[in-house]
């Protein structure tokens, strides 16, 4: 883990240690006092490898040496990709729930694991898959596979920004009423290891309405000039971490023919709402 300044994640061997150190971990993340909480080897690495092999066998993933032109593959339902048409989105989510109901057979359920971790981090809330008032369920989590030259530049994920712009992709969803947004990520497979690519970088800069469109094009230079603190979170297979996605973060592009695979979920909370909603 490479850091600049003294803005450091809190690491532990289990979630109970994190709560013992920080009784309100989500509040610490939202306030920007801590960039992330990391639980090392929280999920069985052998089960991660076996599930990746199963995804290949089922045709959900591909060998990049045999197929070109696709930089990322999702196993799951992305609101960002499908949310502009709510009928398509919820039908896609229904199929994801069907798939996840069977595909983990014989192994620990990694999606259930994420929900268990979030419930332990927020014991005063009920953690559940996001849903509309009529009961339609969002995707519960998503496997994101990044192939060579694919990653994410500096960006934020925040319901606040979506409210400021009116709605997400022209459709109003129930999660829009929640106040603070976070991410939980399980490392399922690593790409080639080096000091520059394939692992998340978190910045101590929260999105604000004053950030004009295109701010991320010059963010590296602007952050360096402003002395914005950052931390590179280096994960091994089976490691799990949570962070507040309202703060700028990025994943530098993957190098080599081994893809990076992460199981990720957004989740959001509000002080006056008993539930934490989780989606992908």
DAMO-V187889 format. One record per pair of residues at least 4 apart in sequence whose ideal C-beta (glycine too) atoms are under 6 Angstrom apart, sorted by the first residue. I is the first residue (numbers start at 1). GAP is how many residues later the second one is. Records with the same first field share a line. If there is no record, write none. Layout:
I=GAP ; GAP
This chain:
1=233
2=230
3=228
4=226
5=224
7=28 ; 197 ; 222 ; 224
9=26 ; 27 ; 29
10=24 ; 27
11=27
12=5 ; 6 ; 27
15=24 ; 102 ; 105
18=7 ; 19
22=6
25=12 ; 96
26=96
28=5 ; 6
29=215
30=150 ; 214
32=172
35=167 ; 196
36=197 ; 205 ; 207
37=205
38=203
39=201
40=199
41=197
42=198
43=70 ; 143 ; 195
44=64
45=192 ; 193
47=60 ; 61
48=140 ; 189
50=57
51=56
52=137
55=5 ; 6
56=5
60=15
61=84
62=5
64=83 ; 193
65=192
71=76 ; 79
72=74 ; 78
73=72
74=4 ; 68 ; 70
75=68
76=20 ; 63 ; 66 ; 67 ; 204
77=15 ; 16 ; 19 ; 62 ; 203
78=64
79=4
82=6 ; 7 ; 10
83=6 ; 85 ; 86
84=85
86=85
90=46
93=44 ; 45 ; 46
96=43
99=4
100=11
104=5
110=76 ; 153
111=29 ; 30
114=27 ; 70 ; 151
115=12
118=9 ; 149
119=8
122=154
125=151
126=148 ; 149
127=149
128=147
129=8 ; 11 ; 149
130=8 ; 45 ; 147 ; 149
131=6
132=4 ; 42
138=141
139=141
141=122 ; 124 ; 139
142=122 ; 138
143=120
144=118 ; 120
145=114 ; 116
146=4 ; 108 ; 113 ; 114
147=112
148=106
149=104
150=104
151=100 ; 101 ; 102
152=98 ; 99
153=63 ; 97
154=62 ; 65 ; 94 ; 96
155=61
156=51 ; 90 ; 92
157=88
158=23 ; 49 ; 88
159=17 ; 19 ; 22 ; 109
161=46
162=6
163=13
164=45
167=5
175=93 ; 102
178=90 ; 92
179=91
180=89
181=64 ; 65 ; 87
182=60 ; 62 ; 63 ; 85
183=60 ; 62 ; 83
184=58 ; 81
185=56 ; 77 ; 79
186=54 ; 77
187=48 ; 50 ; 52 ; 75
188=73 ; 74 ; 75
189=72
191=7 ; 63 ; 67 ; 69
192=63 ; 64 ; 66
196=56
197=55 ; 58
198=56 ; 62
199=33 ; 35
200=33 ; 49 ; 51
201=29 ; 31 ; 49
202=29 ; 41 ; 47
203=20 ; 25 ; 27 ; 45
204=24 ; 25
205=23 ; 43
206=40 ; 41
207=4 ; 39
211=4
218=4
219=4
223=5
235=4
254=6
265=13 ; 15
266=13
267=9 ; 11
268=9
269=7
